[in-house]
Amino acid sequence: MNNTIPFQSFEGQFLVAMPGIDDTRFTGAVILICSHTQENGAMGLVINNPHPTMGLFDLFAELHITPQQDCPEQPVYIGGPDKVNSGFILHSEDYKNPISLRVNDDVSMAITQEILYDIALNKGPQHALITFGCCTWIPGQLEEELMTNTWLTLPFQKEILFETPVLERWNQALKLLGIDPCFLATYTGKA
């Protein structure tokens, strides 16, 4: 008898941190899984942890990019504890870039500075979320964390990523799952 659970990719979906998560770096985190394969594990970006000292215009200044006067300021996010010197840009599908990685029908991920120049010139995507760092899981690690109730999964919702105020994203994700955060336990057990 084979008790192996078939692999299920969570690419393009959200992970929502459970209260009481062991790793405080992920307290209240909502993560968009950008890639997930059985062979390579998973990679995702935290979408609700604004960088405390950097905004888009600070990034432009570092890269010597001059934005148009009507280019709106926006936060830059800490996407996770891995590859902290690498930038990742989640963007809406209205922006076409041949080297962007398609995450799902509504969003892609770019790792090139070209998109930053386009954003500065108001030629970029309608929606973009810029992060430094990412979250990575070795093969089987994410599945194990899901089995131990570290995370909840939520199908992608465009409004959480691009429309919900950053400090409300975790609560909104839970509400979409039909969960009131006040009733979630901060511990797990086994029956």
Sequence and secondary structure as in RCSB ss.txt:
>XXXX:A:sequence
MNNTIPFQSFEGQFLVAMPGIDDTRFTGAVILICSHTQENGAMGLVINNPHPTMGLFDLFAELHITPQQDCPEQP
VYIGGPDKVNSGFILHSEDYKNPISLRVNDDVSMAITQEILYDIALNKGPQHALITFGCCTWIPGQLEEELMTNT
WLTLPFQKEILFETPVLERWNQALKLLGIDPCFLATYTGKA
>XXXX:A:secstr
          TT EEEE TT S GGGTT EEEEEEEETTTEEEEEESS EEEEEEHHHHHHHTT    TT    E
EEE  SEEEEEEEEEEETTS  TTSEE SSSEEEE STHHHHHHHTT S SSEEEEEEEEEE TTHHHHHHHTTS
EEEE   HHHHHTS GGGHHHHHHHHTT  GGG  S     
